[in-house]
């Protein structure tokens, strides 16, 4: 088995570097999907393409009537101009200018393809007690490919009892595994706020409304919501845009703002959304101006279920040893659309250490690169997880 995993990891490295050199944005992962589908077919999987446009599902059929397990990897890249990684030879740098794999989805896809190879070999000796469903998801970055897969019947067509995902994590020791029960990634919501009044000459503010001053008051008051109203509930509220005016001597009639809200608890999320609306609209009304608030619903929190997390924890201990398991990890205020899948099926989202984050090797950084040395660990984790699932 060890030699088979090593051989699969070597092939996964070649897949990874090829996919890295040809990154594709959300719902445009045509080449990547074809590579995935072709490889799964070679390995004897039942292959289904086209779910969520460019998604691929590979099914390794087990004994009829048994429970199923889902393993998910994301495939899309980001609209970033790739830069060299300091101290690293990278001949596979992106050939699609302005697009790069800056979040390691090339590595996630290749790890799961490597595991697919080992699992297929394992089945030739003895079928698993149920189906193994490999989910290669498009459009994780901002576009909600996971949600689209669920809405198009992912778990109706391919029922599973539990689902798992693994994401590389710069800053954690290479090959270590981190997880926690409960929320591990935050919910992500965006909003646009417009404050409108009467514009006037800057030297005569009494004849109009100072929407800049009023909007600034709203910004300050919004920050009190997280620090004063809910000090024990982790959340981040950030105003990320504030645009108003074009001249030195004019008080503008409009101020356009935008922001983002990150939360872990669904109840706290709902409360804060309501309080943001009351605060912004109330302050505008109190100052005699108009305000309009529009929400753009983002991803839900990624919340790990207890039993699935226990299975992932047991697997991590077997694969990397207790000293290399970070449990619990501190949840991240970043977001992940795997949360949509976890709303439908119990599961666990874990991190695999990518090594030091120095030199720009951080997620969504133009100098980032996936660490190929962790491919073998990721493959071993997936294979052992499947074995443990069917043993339990």
Secondary structure as the mmCIF struct_conf table of DSSP 4:
data_model
#
loop_
_struct_conf.conf_type_id
_struct_conf.id
_struct_conf.beg_label_comp_id
_struct_conf.beg_label_asym_id
_struct_conf.beg_label_seq_id
_struct_conf.end_label_comp_id
_struct_conf.end_label_asym_id
_struct_conf.end_label_seq_id
HELX_RH_AL_P HELX_RH_AL_P1 UNK A 2 UNK A 21
TURN_TY1_P TURN_TY1_P1 UNK A 22 UNK A 22
TURN_TY1_P TURN_TY1_P2 UNK A 26 UNK A 27
HELX_RH_AL_P HELX_RH_AL_P2 UNK A 30 UNK A 42
TURN_TY1_P TURN_TY1_P3 UNK A 43 UNK A 44
STRN STRN1 UNK A 46 UNK A 51
TURN_TY1_P TURN_TY1_P4 UNK A 52 UNK A 54
STRN STRN2 UNK A 55 UNK A 60
BEND BEND1 UNK A 63 UNK A 63
TURN_TY1_P TURN_TY1_P5 UNK A 64 UNK A 65
STRN STRN3 UNK A 69 UNK A 74
STRN STRN4 UNK A 78 UNK A 78
BEND BEND2 UNK A 79 UNK A 79
HELX_LH_PP_P HELX_LH_PP_P1 UNK A 84 UNK A 85
TURN_TY1_P TURN_TY1_P6 UNK A 86 UNK A 87
TURN_TY1_P TURN_TY1_P7 UNK A 91 UNK A 92
BEND BEND3 UNK A 95 UNK A 96
TURN_TY1_P TURN_TY1_P8 UNK A 97 UNK A 98
STRN STRN5 UNK A 100 UNK A 100
BEND BEND4 UNK A 103 UNK A 104
HELX_RH_AL_P HELX_RH_AL_P3 UNK A 105 UNK A 125
BEND BEND5 UNK A 126 UNK A 126
BEND BEND6 UNK A 129 UNK A 130
STRN STRN6 UNK A 132 UNK A 137
BEND BEND7 UNK A 141 UNK A 143
HELX_RH_AL_P HELX_RH_AL_P4 UNK A 145 UNK A 151
TURN_TY1_P TURN_TY1_P9 UNK A 152 UNK A 153
HELX_RH_AL_P HELX_RH_AL_P5 UNK A 154 UNK A 157
BEND BEND8 UNK A 158 UNK A 158
BEND BEND9 UNK A 161 UNK A 161
STRN STRN7 UNK A 162 UNK A 170
TURN_TY1_P TURN_TY1_P10 UNK A 171 UNK A 171
BEND BEND10 UNK A 172 UNK A 172
HELX_LH_PP_P HELX_LH_PP_P2 UNK A 173 UNK A 173
TURN_TY1_P TURN_TY1_P11 UNK A 174 UNK A 175
STRN STRN8 UNK A 177 UNK A 179
BEND BEND11 UNK A 181 UNK A 181
STRN STRN9 UNK A 182 UNK A 185
STRN STRN10 UNK A 187 UNK A 196
STRN STRN11 UNK A 200 UNK A 201
TURN_TY1_P TURN_TY1_P12 UNK A 202 UNK A 203
HELX_RH_3T_P HELX_RH_3T_P1 UNK A 205 UNK A 207
BEND BEND12 UNK A 208 UNK A 208
HELX_RH_AL_P HELX_RH_AL_P6 UNK A 211 UNK A 224
HELX_RH_PI_P HELX_RH_PI_P1 UNK A 225 UNK A 229
TURN_TY1_P TURN_TY1_P13 UNK A 231 UNK A 232
BEND BEND13 UNK A 233 UNK A 233
STRN STRN12 UNK A 235 UNK A 244
BEND BEND14 UNK A 246 UNK A 247
TURN_TY1_P TURN_TY1_P14 UNK A 248 UNK A 249
STRN STRN13 UNK A 250 UNK A 251
BEND BEND15 UNK A 253 UNK A 253
STRN STRN14 UNK A 254 UNK A 263
BEND BEND16 UNK A 264 UNK A 265
HELX_RH_AL_P HELX_RH_AL_P7 UNK A 266 UNK A 286
TURN_TY1_P TURN_TY1_P15 UNK A 287 UNK A 288
STRN STRN15 UNK A 290 UNK A 296
HELX_LH_PP_P HELX_LH_PP_P3 UNK A 299 UNK A 301
STRN STRN16 UNK A 302 UNK A 304
HELX_RH_AL_P HELX_RH_AL_P8 UNK A 306 UNK A 320
HELX_RH_3T_P HELX_RH_3T_P2 UNK A 322 UNK A 324
STRN STRN17 UNK A 325 UNK A 327
BEND BEND17 UNK A 328 UNK A 328
HELX_LH_PP_P HELX_LH_PP_P4 UNK A 329 UNK A 331
STRN STRN18 UNK A 332 UNK A 332
BEND BEND18 UNK A 333 UNK A 334
TURN_TY1_P TURN_TY1_P16 UNK A 337 UNK A 337
HELX_RH_AL_P HELX_RH_AL_P9 UNK A 338 UNK A 342
TURN_TY1_P TURN_TY1_P17 UNK A 343 UNK A 344
BEND BEND19 UNK A 345 UNK A 345
STRN STRN19 UNK A 347 UNK A 355
HELX_RH_3T_P HELX_RH_3T_P3 UNK A 358 UNK A 360
BEND BEND20 UNK A 362 UNK A 362
TURN_TY1_P TURN_TY1_P18 UNK A 363 UNK A 364
TURN_TY1_P TURN_TY1_P19 UNK A 366 UNK A 367
HELX_RH_3T_P HELX_RH_3T_P4 UNK A 372 UNK A 374
HELX_RH_AL_P HELX_RH_AL_P10 UNK A 375 UNK A 391
#
